[in-house]
Amino acid sequence: MPRRAKNLPVGNDNTQHLSLGLIALCFPLMEVQLAIDACGKASRRLRDLPAAVVAYYIIGLSLFPGAAYQSVLRWLLCGLEWLESGKFRVSSKAALSKARQRLGQAPMRLLFERLALPVSDTKLKGCWWREHHLVVIDGSTLALQDSPSNDSHFGRSTNQHGKAAWPMARFVALAEAGTHLIFQAELGRYKDSEIVLAQKVIPGLRKGMLCLADRVFPGLALWQKAEATGAHLLWRAKVGLKLKPERMLADGSWLATWKTPARGRKVPARSVRVRVVEYRLKGGNGETFRLITSLLDPEEAPARELAALYPQRWEIELTIKESKNVLRNGKVTLRSKMPELVRQEFWGLLMAHYIVRKMMARAALEGDIDPDSISYCSSVEIIRSSQTGPVLAFSP
């Protein structure tokens, strides 16, 4: 005797049946719910758009940048359509916007901070140098929807010709060099200094890491804060930075004391011991590169190896390009027209990028290859296609 099909109610009870492929693999439903509960954003009544579904939907917005709002939700929930009692109702754009406003950005940020972690696998090629885990810090900007609230909150660039076409947000991120996984980030207004934003990102460094940075970052206060985490540093410095050689080393590098004078009562004098590596590129334009590092022993870190290692800093430039341009199919601006939703979408964007790069890292480990040898564009397409099938955790 055939059994009657079970009807699932539309609302919170449905979330227990969702298994959103690779999204749920990297950001499990239980962890999503814990983050939502920790921020006090749990749904208080049964809804067509429970908070956990909205969190996955926000990640989906960046995985499917060319799709309409309702199409993204339809893709994520298409597996529920097998129910004979009717199709899962796809909410209106207004309902989706209200659901996003109810959730806010705090659960998305908390979810990213808890689960978007570096792979840190010593077997993964390109992630380590000697015994140091390579990470990179850098900043960039994001173009936003031209709404009054975005303009007022984030601001925009100006020049002699007037204002830019779009409001802009500035961010700074820490990424694992080998995998391009962003594991720490901070979003600010356009006029916020990258140094100020970096102050909030630096605590993501850990003992055993070697952090690379461009010459925009070296400031003694930031350096000391980064060094206090236990990580080692290899940052490019401006040639004009006053560092007097105090002891020449066998590999051509030299030790110096980096000092800054006191500035009133609130800013005390600072000093720290650093090692300086200066070099020019063979066949280059004669430009002198100056690196400063906390690795003071030339036997532990030879100058030539440090000079050859520093170009790994450009890995984060590729990371930013992937998340801003490739993943989003060249879309100029984010979708959101309100500052709170911009921040929410920003964390969703980073998590979408994390999903792609995490899967690439796992594939590289299985194939014993460098993640750089895997096509990012192809990986994005594979993941997008995997998200458009049934999303139920069991077979109909």
N, C-alpha and C positions, 0 to 999 in steps of 0.2 A: 504494500500500500504506500503510495507516494506521500511524502510529508509536505505540509504546507510551508511555503517559503516564509522565512522570518523577515519581518519589516523592521528596519532600523529607524528610530526617530531622528528627525533633523534637529540638531542642537549639540550640546556638549557631549552627549553619549556617543556621537559619531566619531569623536577624536580618538577614541580607543581603537578604532578599526583602521585608522589611517597609517599607512606606511609609505611615506613619500620618497621612496627610492634612496638616492644618494644624499638628498637633503637630510632625511631622518637618520641616515647612517652616520653623518658627521655631527648632526645636532639632534640627538634622540628626543622623542616626544616627552619622556620623563624629565629630561634636563630642561626642555623648553617650559614645561609646566612649573618646575621648581623656580626657574628664573622669574616667571610671571607672578607666582605666589610671593616670592621674596620682595617684589616691587609693589605688591598690593594691587595688582592689575587683573586678578582672576575674575572671570565672568560671574556675576552675581545671580544670573538667571539663564535659563536655556535660550540660546540664540542660534540663528542661522550661521553666525560668524563668531564662534568661540574664540577666545584670546589665542589659544595655541594654533588654530587654523590661520589666524591673522598673522602670527609670527612667521609661519612658513610662507604665507602669501607675500610678505614683504621681501623675503629672500627671492621668491619667484619673480618679483618685479625686475630684478637685476639679471636673473637667468634668462628671462624672455623680454628683453628691452623693447623689441619692436611690436609686441602684442598689446592689445588694449587691456585695460584693467580687468574687465570681466572675463576676457579670454584667458588671462593668467590664472584666475581662480578656477575657471572651467577645466583647464589642464590639470590643475592640482587635484581636483575632485572628480575627475571623469570616471574613476573606478566605482563610484557609488551609483552610477546610472543603471547597473544591472538589476537593481531592485524593481520588482514588478509593480510595487505600489506607486511608482512615479519617480521622476528624476529629481536629483538633488537641486534645490532651487539656487540659482546663481543670483547673488544680490546685485542691486543697482549700484551705480558709481557713487551715489550719495551715501548709501549704506556702507560701502567699502571705506569711504573717507571717514565716516563717523566711527567705524570700527577701529581704524588706524589711530584716530584721535583718542579713543578710549584706552588703547594700549600704550601709546606714547613711545618714547625712545629708550627709557630706562631698562625695560626687560631685554631689548635687543642688544644694548650695550653690555649688560651683565652676561647674557648668553655668549656673546663674542669673547669677553674677557675670560670666562670660565673654560670654554671649549676650543677656541681658536689658538692652539698651542703649536710651537715648532715641533717638527718630527724628532729632531735630535738623535737620529740614528747614525752611529759611526760607520755603518756599512753603506750609507747613502753617499754616492760620489758627489763631490763639489760642496759638501756642507761643512767639511772640517779641514783645517790646516794644522798639521802636526797634532797637538792635543787640544786645539782651540776650536770651539763651535763658532762658525762665521755668521755674523749678523750685520745688518746695514741699517742706518738711519738716514732719512731724507724727508723732504716735504714737497708739496705741490698744491695746486688749486683745483677747484671744481666749479664749473659754471652751473648756475641755478636758474629756475624759472623766473621770469621778469614780473614778479608780483610786488605790490607795495610792502608787504610784510617782510619778504626776503630782502628787498632793497634796504629797508630800514634796519633790519637786524644784522645782516652780513656785510652790507656795503658793496661797492664795486670800484674798479680801478678808474683812474682819470688821467688825462694827459692834456697837452695843449689843444687838442681837437675836441675835448669834451669828455663825457662819461662813456664807459664801455657799454656794450649792448646788453650784458647780463650781469646780475649780481654774482658775486664770487664768494666762495668759502675756501679757507686755507686749512690744510691738515699736515700733520707730521706722522710718520709711521716707522715702526721697526719691523724688519722682514728678515727671514732666514735666507741667507745668500744662495744656497744651493737649490732650495725648493721654491723660492719666491713667496713663501707663506708669510702673510702679514699677521703678526701676533700681538701687536700693540699699536694703538693709534689715538690721536686726539684731533678733533675738529674744532676750528675756531672761525672767527670773522676774517674777512679779507685783510684787514689792516693788522691783525694779530701777528706778532713776530714769530718766525719759526723757532727762534731760541726759546721764547716763552712757552710755546706749545711743546717743544722738546723736553722742557723741565717736567712735564706731566707724563711723558713717554719713557724717559730714562729709567724709572723704577722697574720697567720690564726686563732690564738686563739682569743676568745671573752670573754667578761664579762659573768659570769655564768658558764663557763666551769671549770672543774677540770682535769688538764693534768697530766697523769702518764708517767714516763720515767725511763729507766734503768740507771745503775750507770755510763755508758759511757758518759752521757750527762752533769751531773752537773758541770758547770763552772759558776763562779759568774757573769760574763758579760752576758752569755746566760740566766741565771736565772733572772737577772734584766730586760732584754729585754722581757722575757716571762711574768713576773709579771706586767710590764708596760701596757700590753694589757688588764688588768683587770681580767684575768683568775687566778684561784688558781692553785697551783702546789703541786704534791706529787711525788717526785723523789727519787730514791734510790741513796745513796751516798756511796763512798768507806769508809770503816771503818777507814782508815788512814787519812781521811780529818780532819783537826784540827778544832774541834768545842768544846769549853770549856763550860761546863754547868754553866749558870749564874742564873737560877731560876728553881727549880724542881716543877713540876706540880702534881696535885693529881692523875692523871692517870698513872704516871710513866714516862711520857715524860718530856722534859726539853727545855728551851729557851736558845738560844746561838746567838752570833754575828758572822756571817761569814765574814771574812776579807781577802782581798788580798792587798799586799803592792804595792806601785807605782813602775812602771818600766820605768824610764826615764820620759821625758816630755810628750810623746805620750800616755802612759798608766797610768792614775791616780789611786790612791788608791781607793778601793771600800769596802763597808761594807753593810750588810743587816741583819735584824733580822729574824731568822728562828726558827722553832720548830723541835726538833729531837725526833724520835721514834725508839728505839732499841728493838729487840726481837729475840728470837730463836724459831725454830719450834720444837714442841713436837715430839719426836721420830726421829728428824733429826740428822745430823752429828755434831751438835754443832756450826754450822756457825752462826755468828751474822749478822743480817740484820739491816742496818741503813737507815731509811727514813728521809728525810727533807721535810718540808711542809711550805707553806705560811699560812695555817690555824692555827692560834696561840691560839685559844680558845678551850680548851679541852672539854667543854660542847657542842660546835658546832660540833667538830670532835674528838670523843674519840679515844685514841691511839689504843685500840683493834679493833675498826671498821676500822681504817686506815690500820692496819696490815692485816686485812682480805680482805680489798679492793684492796690492791696492786697487788695480782695475776691477776687482770683484765688486767694488762699490757700485759700479754701473748696473749690477744686477737689480738694484731697487728701482732704477730708472725704467727698466723693462717691466718690473712688477707694476709700477704706477701706470705705464702705458697699457698693460693688460687689463687692469681694473677700470681705467677711465675710458679707453677707446675700444679695445678688442672685444671684451666681454659685453660692452654696451652697444656694439655694432656701430660705433662712430656717432652715437647720439650726443648732441652738443651739451644738453643740460640734463640734470636730474628731473624727475617727474614732479616732485612735491612743490607746492606753492606756499607752504607755511613752515616757519623755522623749525618747529618741533618735529614735523614730518620729514624735513630735510635731514635732520640728525638721525631720525629713525631709518630713513632710506640709506643713509651713509653706512650704518652698521649692517644693514641688509646687503649692501653692495660688497662690503668686505667679506661677509660670510659666503656670498655667492662665489667670489673669487677664491676664497679658502677651499670651498668644496672642489672646485676644478683642480687646484694645485695639490690638494691632499690626495685626490685620486691619481694624479700624475706621479706623485711621490711614491705611492704604493705600487704603481705599475713599474716604476724605475727600480724599486727594490726587488721586485719579482724577476725582472729581466737583468738585474745587476748592471744597469746602465746609468748614465748621468741624466737627471731630469731635463736638462737643457736639450737633450737629443729628441725629446718628445714634442710634437707640435701642440702648442697651446690652443690654436684655433680649432684643430681637429678634436681635441679633448672637449672643448666647449660644445661642439656640435654633437658629440657622442652623448654627453650628459643631458643636453636638451632633449634629444630623441628618447632617452631612457625615462624622462619624466612625463612623457605624454601617453604612456600606457596605463593599465589598471594600477590603482594605488591601494588596493585592499591588501591586508596582511594575509588573507586566505583566498583560495580560489572559489569562484562562484560555483 
